[in-house]
Amino acid sequence: MKTNNFEEKIESLEKVVNDLEKGDMSLDESLIKFEEGMKLSKECNKMLEDAEKKIAILLEKDGELEEKDFDNE
């Protein structure tokens, strides 16, 4: 299933995890599911990293807007 947004990818990842937790697949099937889950996990992580890079805080300074990078600390 080709998914394009974060929420769909997370739902797919949750389904993979649930399928693996059932424990009723063969080793080969489990390995394929695990690989699918790892791919989805990496895609979700990249989407989160990209979103974090785009976040900027606009601060008003002397009547002008100043863009400042997001700092999550």
C-alpha positions in Angstrom: 0.0 0.0 0.0 1.5 3.3 -1.1 0.8 6.0 1.6 1.7 9.6 1.2 1.0 11.3 4.5 2.4 10.9 8.0 -0.9 9.6 9.6 -1.3 6.9 7.0 2.3 5.8 7.4 1.8 5.6 11.2 -1.4 3.6 10.8 0.5 1.2 8.4 3.3 0.9 10.9 0.9 0.1 13.7 -0.7 -2.6 11.6 2.8 -4.1 10.9 3.5 -4.1 14.6 0.2 -5.7 15.5 0.8 -8.4 12.8 4.2 -9.2 14.2 3.0 -9.3 17.8 0.4 -11.9 16.9 3.3 -14.3 16.2 1.3 -16.5 13.7 3.5 -15.8 10.7 6.4 -17.9 9.4 9.9 -16.6 9.9 10.1 -15.5 6.2 6.7 -13.6 6.5 7.8 -12.0 9.7 11.1 -10.9 8.2 9.2 -9.3 5.3 6.9 -7.5 7.7 9.8 -6.4 9.8 11.5 -4.9 6.7 8.3 -3.1 5.8 8.0 -1.7 9.4 11.6 -0.5 9.3 11.0 1.3 6.0 7.9 2.9 7.3 9.6 3.9 10.5 12.5 5.6 8.6 10.0 7.4 6.3 8.1 8.7 9.4 11.3 9.8 11.0 12.4 11.7 7.9 9.0 13.3 7.6 9.3 14.5 11.3 12.8 15.8 10.7 11.7 17.7 7.6 8.8 19.2 9.5 11.1 20.3 12.3 13.4 22.0 9.9 10.5 24.0 8.5 9.3 25.2 11.9 10.3 28.8 12.5 9.2 31.1 15.3 8.3 34.7 14.3 9.2 37.2 16.9 8.3 40.8 16.8 11.4 43.0 17.2 11.2 46.8 16.9 8.0 46.6 14.9 9.5 44.1 12.4 9.1 40.4 12.2 12.2 38.4 12.7 12.4 34.7 11.8 14.2 32.5 14.3 14.9 28.8 13.9 12.9 26.5 16.1 14.7 25.3 19.2 13.0 22.5 21.0 15.2 22.7 24.2 
